[in-house]
Amino acid sequence: MKDHVEQVIFGNVLQAGNGQNPARQIALNSGLSAEIPASTINQVCGSGLKAISMARQQILLGEAEVIVAGGIESMTNAPSITYYNKEEDTLSKPVPTMTFDGLTDAFSGKIMGLTAENVAEQYGVSREAQDAFAYGSQMKAAKAQEQGIFAAEILPLEIGDEVITQDEGVRQETTLEKLSLLRTIFKEDGTVTAGNASTINDGASAVIIASKEFAETNQIPYLAIVHDITEIGIDPSIMGIAPVSAINKLIDRNQISMEEIDLFEINEAFAASSVVVQKN
């Protein structure tokens, strides 16, 4: 298959210290030809999906038939930076790029957790509702791991004497009581905690996007067909509820009903936002 790949597109938010064009590094280090172009794009949390969307567009335009697309992130390796003040000839205190480039709203200067607090307050999502949703997510993930549902999708990684075969963020041992005891982390009288917010992670994923004609001609089985993709913008202060408008736009454009959809997979950055998305 690698001899058929014509482009490589990866999303990556925390690029500081990663070296030039991480997607290009992936392509060449994977043994792909140096003649294959590669692009790294940044749309924050949507970067990986944007890479897939761009790959689909290239194929629809007839500019390629096979593209590797995905997302990469290493939050634990994100460096800190200092700013140089030319007038005073001084350097600022180190600023973590993970926080500044990845988790801080560029317009309000507020950290992403506060946008979840905004959503919870604006839409009346209680701490109990958030904890309940988070607990349900953990239990679903734990059950999926036990049943090996994602085993075929995960590439085992050897790190020293240890082999990593499962996502490490799943907390099988958590309980509603444990979640209720966690303190809020973004606002003194808030509702968002480490238990109902997403964790700091490292990870990478990739898919091969190809035209249907290519797959059928070469007798290559495919997992799914991408019927449509849509994007929307939203007020950054309540960014987590963007899926509501995006899903409704997609449903309307394709003239289908919610009841015709068997499964929704929605980014759960914060339980507060997920509760609102599910209800709306």
C-alpha positions as CSV (number, residue, x, y, z in Angstrom):
1,M,0.0,0.0,0.0
2,K,2.8,2.5,0.8
3,D,3.8,2.6,-2.8
4,H,0.4,4.1,-3.6
5,V,0.4,6.9,-1.0
6,E,0.5,10.3,-2.7
7,Q,0.2,12.7,0.2
8,V,0.6,12.8,4.0
9,I,-1.3,15.2,6.2
10,F,-1.2,15.4,10.0
11,G,-2.6,17.7,12.6
12,N,-0.4,18.8,15.4
13,V,-1.0,21.6,17.9
14,L,2.0,21.7,20.1
15,Q,4.7,22.0,17.5
16,A,7.3,23.9,19.5
17,G,10.5,21.8,19.6
18,N,9.2,19.2,17.2
19,G,11.4,20.3,14.4
20,Q,10.4,21.2,10.9
21,N,7.1,19.9,9.5
22,P,6.3,16.9,11.7
23,A,4.2,15.3,9.0
24,R,7.2,15.2,6.7
25,Q,9.2,13.6,9.5
26,I,6.6,10.9,9.9
27,A,6.4,10.3,6.1
28,L,10.2,9.8,5.7
29,N,10.7,7.9,8.9
30,S,7.9,5.5,7.9
31,G,9.8,4.6,4.7
32,L,7.7,6.6,2.3
33,S,9.3,8.1,-0.8
34,A,11.0,11.5,-0.4
35,E,8.9,12.6,-3.5
36,I,5.6,12.4,-1.4
37,P,4.6,15.8,-0.1
38,A,3.6,16.2,3.6
39,S,1.8,18.9,5.4
40,T,1.3,19.7,9.1
41,I,-1.8,21.7,10.0
42,N,-3.2,23.2,13.2
43,Q,-6.9,23.6,14.1
44,V,-6.4,23.0,17.8
45,C,-8.7,20.1,19.0
46,G,-10.0,19.6,15.4
47,S,-6.5,19.2,13.9
48,G,-6.6,15.5,13.2
49,L,-10.1,15.6,11.8
50,K,-9.2,18.6,9.7
51,A,-6.3,16.5,8.2
52,I,-8.8,13.8,7.3
53,S,-11.2,16.4,5.8
54,M,-8.4,17.9,3.7
55,A,-7.4,14.4,2.5
56,R,-11.0,13.8,1.4
57,Q,-11.1,17.1,-0.4
58,Q,-7.9,16.3,-2.3
59,I,-9.4,13.0,-3.4
60,L,-12.7,14.5,-4.4
61,L,-10.8,17.1,-6.5
62,G,-9.0,14.3,-8.3
63,E,-5.6,15.5,-7.1
64,A,-4.8,12.2,-5.3
65,E,-6.2,8.7,-4.8
66,V,-4.5,7.6,-1.6
67,I,-3.6,9.8,1.4
68,V,-2.4,9.1,4.9
69,A,-4.0,11.5,7.4
70,G,-4.1,11.7,11.2
71,G,-3.1,13.6,14.3
72,I,-0.2,13.6,16.7
73,E,0.4,15.2,20.0
74,S,2.8,14.9,22.9
75,M,1.7,17.2,25.7
76,T,4.3,15.8,28.1
77,N,7.1,16.8,25.8
78,A,5.8,20.3,25.1
79,P,8.6,22.8,26.1
80,S,8.5,26.1,28.0
81,I,9.5,29.3,26.3
82,T,10.7,32.7,27.4
83,Y,10.0,36.0,25.7
84,Y,12.7,38.6,25.1
85,N,12.0,42.2,26.0
86,K,14.1,44.2,23.6
87,E,13.7,47.5,25.5
88,E,14.7,46.1,28.9
89,D,17.0,43.4,27.5
90,T,15.4,40.8,29.8
91,L,13.8,37.4,29.4
92,S,10.4,36.5,30.8
93,K,9.8,33.6,33.2
94,P,9.3,30.3,31.3
95,V,5.9,29.9,29.8
96,P,4.6,26.3,29.2
97,T,3.7,26.0,25.5
98,M,1.2,23.3,26.4
99,T,-0.8,25.9,28.3
100,F,-0.2,28.9,26.1
101,D,-0.4,27.4,22.6
102,G,-2.8,24.5,23.4
103,L,-5.1,25.3,26.4
104,T,-5.5,29.1,26.5
105,D,-8.1,31.0,24.5
106,A,-6.1,33.5,22.4
107,F,-8.9,36.1,22.6
108,S,-9.8,36.2,26.3
109,G,-6.6,34.8,27.6
110,K,-8.5,32.4,29.7
111,I,-7.7,28.7,30.0
112,M,-10.0,26.1,28.3
113,G,-11.3,24.9,31.6
114,L,-13.0,28.2,32.1
115,T,-14.9,27.8,28.9
116,A,-16.3,24.6,30.3
117,E,-17.3,26.6,33.4
118,N,-19.0,29.1,31.2
119,V,-21.0,26.3,29.5
120,A,-22.0,24.7,32.8
121,E,-23.2,28.1,34.1
122,Q,-24.9,29.2,31.0
123,Y,-26.7,25.9,30.4
124,G,-27.3,24.9,34.1
125,V,-25.1,21.8,34.1
126,S,-24.6,20.7,37.7
127,R,-21.4,19.2,39.2
128,E,-23.4,16.0,39.8
129,A,-24.5,15.8,36.1
130,Q,-20.9,16.3,35.0
131,D,-19.5,13.7,37.4
132,A,-22.2,11.2,36.3
133,F,-21.4,11.7,32.6
134,A,-17.7,11.4,33.3
135,Y,-18.2,8.2,35.3
136,G,-20.3,6.8,32.5
137,S,-17.6,7.5,30.0
138,Q,-15.0,5.8,32.1
139,M,-17.1,2.7,32.5
140,K,-17.8,2.5,28.7
141,A,-14.1,2.9,28.0
142,A,-13.2,0.3,30.7
143,K,-15.7,-2.2,29.2
144,A,-14.3,-1.6,25.7
145,Q,-10.8,-2.3,26.9
146,E,-11.9,-5.5,28.7
147,Q,-13.7,-6.7,25.5
148,G,-10.7,-5.8,23.3
149,I,-12.9,-3.6,21.1
150,F,-10.0,-1.3,20.1
151,A,-7.2,-3.9,20.2
152,A,-7.0,-4.1,16.4
153,E,-6.7,-0.4,16.1
154,I,-3.8,0.0,18.6
155,L,-0.2,-0.5,17.7
156,P,1.6,-2.0,20.7
157,L,4.6,0.2,21.7
158,E,7.7,-1.2,23.4
159,I,9.1,1.2,26.0
160,G,12.0,-0.4,27.8
161,D,10.8,-3.7,29.2
162,E,7.1,-2.7,29.0
163,V,4.7,-3.1,26.1
164,I,1.9,-0.6,26.0
165,T,-1.2,-2.1,24.4
166,Q,-4.0,0.0,25.9
167,D,-4.8,3.7,26.4
168,E,-3.6,4.7,29.8
169,G,-6.2,7.4,30.5
170,V,-9.0,4.9,31.5
171,R,-9.7,4.8,35.2
172,Q,-11.5,1.5,35.8
173,E,-11.3,1.9,39.5
174,T,-13.1,5.2,39.7
175,T,-16.4,5.7,41.4
176,L,-19.0,8.4,41.6
177,E,-18.0,8.9,45.2
178,K,-14.3,9.4,44.3
179,L,-15.3,11.9,41.5
180,S,-17.4,13.9,43.9
181,L,-14.5,14.3,46.3
182,L,-12.2,16.0,43.8
183,R,-11.8,19.8,44.1
184,T,-12.5,22.2,41.3
185,I,-9.4,23.3,39.4
186,F,-10.3,26.3,37.3
187,K,-12.7,28.3,39.5
188,E,-13.0,28.4,43.2
189,D,-16.8,28.0,43.2
190,G,-16.9,26.1,39.9
191,T,-17.9,22.6,38.9
192,V,-15.1,21.4,36.6
193,T,-12.6,19.0,38.2
194,A,-9.7,16.7,37.0
195,G,-12.3,13.9,37.1
196,N,-14.8,15.4,34.7
197,A,-12.2,17.0,32.4
198,S,-10.0,15.3,29.8
199,T,-6.5,14.3,30.8
200,I,-3.0,15.3,29.7
201,N,-1.9,12.8,27.0
202,D,0.5,11.8,24.4
203,G,-0.8,10.0,21.4
204,A,-1.0,9.5,17.6
205,S,-3.4,8.1,15.1
206,A,-3.6,7.7,11.4
207,V,-6.0,6.5,8.7
208,I,-5.6,5.8,5.0
209,I,-8.1,7.7,2.9
210,A,-8.6,6.5,-0.6
211,S,-11.1,6.9,-3.4
212,K,-13.7,4.2,-3.6
213,E,-12.6,3.4,-7.1
214,F,-9.0,2.8,-6.0
215,A,-10.1,0.4,-3.2
216,E,-12.4,-1.6,-5.5
217,T,-10.0,-1.7,-8.4
218,N,-7.3,-3.0,-6.1
219,Q,-9.7,-5.3,-4.1
220,I,-8.8,-3.5,-0.9
221,P,-11.5,-3.8,1.9
222,Y,-12.5,-0.5,3.4
223,L,-13.8,0.2,6.9
224,A,-16.1,3.1,6.1
225,I,-17.3,5.6,3.6
226,V,-17.1,9.3,4.4
227,H,-20.4,10.7,3.2
228,D,-20.0,14.3,4.3
229,I,-18.0,16.6,6.5
230,T,-19.0,20.0,7.8
231,E,-17.3,22.7,9.9
232,I,-18.7,25.6,11.9
233,G,-17.3,28.5,14.0
234,I,-18.5,29.4,17.5
235,D,-18.0,31.9,20.3
236,P,-14.6,30.8,21.8
237,S,-15.9,31.3,25.3
238,I,-18.3,28.4,24.9
239,M,-16.2,26.4,22.4
240,G,-17.2,23.0,23.7
241,I,-20.8,23.1,22.4
242,A,-19.7,23.5,18.8
243,P,-20.8,19.9,17.9
244,V,-24.5,21.0,18.3
245,S,-24.4,23.4,15.4
246,A,-22.0,21.2,13.3
247,I,-24.3,18.1,13.7
248,N,-27.4,20.0,13.0
249,K,-25.8,21.5,9.9
250,L,-24.8,18.1,8.7
251,I,-28.2,16.6,9.4
252,D,-30.0,19.4,7.5
253,R,-27.7,19.4,4.5
254,N,-28.1,15.7,4.0
255,Q,-31.8,15.7,4.7
256,I,-31.7,12.9,7.3
257,S,-33.0,12.6,10.8
258,M,-31.2,12.1,14.1
259,E,-33.0,8.7,14.4
260,E,-31.2,7.5,11.3
261,I,-27.8,7.8,13.1
262,D,-26.8,4.7,15.1
263,L,-23.7,6.1,16.8
264,F,-22.4,9.5,17.7
265,E,-18.7,9.8,18.7
266,I,-18.1,13.3,20.2
267,N,-14.9,14.8,21.6
268,E,-15.3,14.9,25.4
269,A,-12.9,17.6,26.4
270,F,-15.2,18.4,29.4
271,A,-18.2,16.6,30.7
272,A,-20.1,19.9,31.0
273,S,-20.0,20.5,27.2
274,S,-20.8,16.8,26.5
275,V,-23.9,17.0,28.6
276,V,-25.1,20.0,26.7
277,V,-24.3,18.5,23.3
278,Q,-26.2,15.4,24.1
279,K,-29.3,17.3,25.2
280,N,-29.3,19.6,22.2
